[in-house]
Amino acid sequence: MSPAPSLAKVRQIIESEQRPIGDRAEALVAEIRRKHAGLEKALLFYGSSLRAGEASGKMLDFYVLVESYRDVHGFGLKQLGSFLAPPSVHYCEAVGPDGERLRSKYSIVSLSAFRRRARGAAFESMLWARFAQPTLLICEDESLRDDLLDTLAHASHHFLTETAPLMRGETEPNAIWERGLMESYKTELRPEDATGRSKQIVAKHADRYAALSTATFLAGETGGHIHLPDVGPIRRNLCRLRWFGRRVVGKPMGAFRVLKAFFTFDAGLDYVLEKIKSHSGAEIEVSDHARKYPLLHAPVLAWRLFRKGAFR
């Protein structure tokens, strides 16, 4: 089956999901734009705060797409770190429409890196698995918006076609997503149980994920199930090998990004440690010297957190 018809249907579904992001998200977007003097080309609102809704009180997650890391970071370690292992993670606060304190964690990545990686060129699943999930675009440039909608469609399509060889026969549409998200979470340093978390995410938007599976594998739809052909042992084992390779590569890359976050995340070391504790229960004591020079202490702190079980 040619990917063109299924990609077009996937894009239609993703485009139909687009809606206003809400007053609280708008307030944070305005602050991010102010903070970076309009260097952003587009923003993407995603993650648990989008799934939970505005009333959840959660920190909001965004990706901020820029033309060049140098424009944002200048020359130096931050620019190099963003190029080698995007994204760089930042923090901001804003006052909401009712005077409440709003918080955001946002990641900066170049447009070219986002397009390439989210469309499936990256071996790591981090970007294409993340943006196969619900995402709202904030972009006034219609041409760029169309391009980013295409990118999100490619992310979903690549995610499903990279997962499907692991399964075969009559399959519930959402089982493909649960399997793929589980495989993806296993490649990252995450405190959550990969199986339970993947099921929870898919259940939140079950109709959406089923529609995307049906659109991608339209030729094999039978009675509410997706018929996945047996691709044979060679292709199936190659797919298993790729996911194994992602686990091998993903864990060290995740550790590198944790180290990088110690000196790029604007909220400070205590905030990073607080978030790690809330997710995993792992807690360590840090000295005033470590707070003042987090980069210098980052390798030791990361090792201590690993020993405490902060990352699985």
Steps between C-alpha positions, in 0.01 A plus 500: 500500500634841402541735799357801312125425546540397863722802575234731359236344724728521804563867429126566475448352845783703652382820333146444631640483855640853486321747728574804718750415771315679783562812706760351736707356219469831312642687799803272510551518124506880525763480774716254303483729198591801711788312658649408163424828321293342226770260381254211505345390172233276651404331825348159566284436807505135605531260789314415819381856557327499160345161571384604849348834396532855626357435845766244593748750644783312331813656360446556128736348244599663172751451224634828362630483143773745401701562186840470667634398841757778471222760489372378836811380682781688328833321467606257771407183685124554485509529121724193471287296741182589312657399170638168630197395705196716441298638660611745768248528783390829657252631753275801526214634710211729414194647668177337386171668412377459858827616655628148564864398462556298184808291428644357183780265403590554138753349265682691227587321177589625155242476223729289286573254782132474590391435142768239446471318830122509544443371146691183586858575394614474862585153624388600850122489538482798738368759254292294261337304783430816700345691213293207377297585812253793526667831416370852443687733265555868575617650173381807309696419183256293293770345281700390803185378672420278202854365507476423872166324454672283240778434750253391768331270248837346412576453871179303554544298181862415579414406858234252387695349213805462724288316759281285275768238412508403869138384468300300248152379419174645632596780737298757689592845362610634836716198582750624241528833682533336840780278372681785325481738795619225733799435274574871478481558876745215552758696299486800736603567858150501646383414850155382387406142417514491120208259452263672740587847375446410135158350571400806701598741222319306229184460710477879542447549124396151390285615207779719366758223503258251347424744217870551427563125493207449265621782274854363486406135438176563311546211258502252787203621703259216588212526745650761727839331500813566297639211302878520519671274248774266613812679374710190551771416751774711341310830502347424840837427656655808337224708657565341840869571452432868426295537818773324697754738347286796603507378859879466483543848350211669677610443858844666462348782296240548769775517761682760290183708477458480877854631541428774249181599685700577812643807330233589240183469706422848628302394807815392681639181646252475787209503258652224287554288809147569621354378171716186506383429855132548409530250212723236653525560875879530469644774720856618562656774706699766315751752623487875453804465276307258275213748479738775399693287249257230377700425185810416700304261722264364233674163435516413871142614561373297205685190625357542850150534358551191287612304808182615677284361220400829339537353150394160376 
